[in-house]
Amino acid sequence: MQHVAYLGLGSNLGDREANLRQAISLLAAGGLQIVAESSVYETDPVDFLDQPKFLNQVIAVAAENLEPFALMKLCLETEAELGRVRTVPRGARTIDIDLLLFGDEIIKGESEGVELTVPHPRMHLRRFVLQPLAEIAPQLTHPTLRQTIEHLLASLPNDSAVRVFRCGQQP
């Protein structure tokens, strides 16, 4: 069975755009089919403000017999391969890969040392996630809030700067 999952990517250290491209390449090399890529957006930091601006992007991925904990493990391995070091919570990073949605599943648990909460617990509050996600899947419904991504985006206050950095492409 083939599941479609949505991943949020972010980078604010080094060559941010190259970090996003490398992450996508490594995920594909790990067996994922890249179904869609949003535009790349430049965004102001959230929560921990004393850091450089981010480039953010959302991609849709699929694979035969895709399992959520294995996908999250691949995301963490990709982050490590690209030099992600977790020193300051929500601080600067070469790459961040969040599993936003896994089909319409609701998951909270741990398996083989990988913790996972899907849907991502803060995605509906973040313009830097919803804007690129709405670009590639506007009618997708959030599994717990039962609202479309487009509606969730329209409901957000316009208090964070999210600007197109590079237009998206379908693979």
Secondary structure, DSSP 8 states (H G I E B T S, - for coil): -EEEEEEEEEE-SSSHHHHHHHHHHHHHHTT-EEEEE--EEEE---SS-SS--EEEEEEEEEEET--HHHHHHHHHHHHHHTT----STT---S-EEEEEEETT--EEEEETTEEEEES-TTGGG-HHHHHHHHHH-TT-B-TTT--BHHHHHHHS-S-S-EEEEE-----
